[in-house]
């Protein structure tokens, strides 16, 4: 499990990846096991995206689509976030 306060701070300084609300955003962690999510355990910080509070809540509650659709949205937004931060997919903190 990778933790990076630097990554979280950078993500929070981006506008919402979904609606474009200005920073600061919330650093939204992945909800999927393959990213390290478990009962009571957040996913690795490398799997975070910037979301406005309402967008974050809607993603977490699957109001943007079913579980698989939400995962696809998250993965697309993660790629966009990493491009904005100039982070490669295999870069390790």
C-alpha angles and dihedrals in degrees: 000000000000120000122191122171087186092059092046092050091049092049091050090055092061125087117253108289090215107042103011095239108166123261142304095074130172118258100240114202124212116265094210130104095224087065092054099269114150139154104308091352124108119222119257113291090242086073097064131118132187113256133167110241095258093046089048091052092047092051093047091049093047092242091137093060139309122309094275093046090048090051091051091050091049093049092049091048091047090056090049091047092051091050090051090050092041091237121148119227092247098041114125124207 
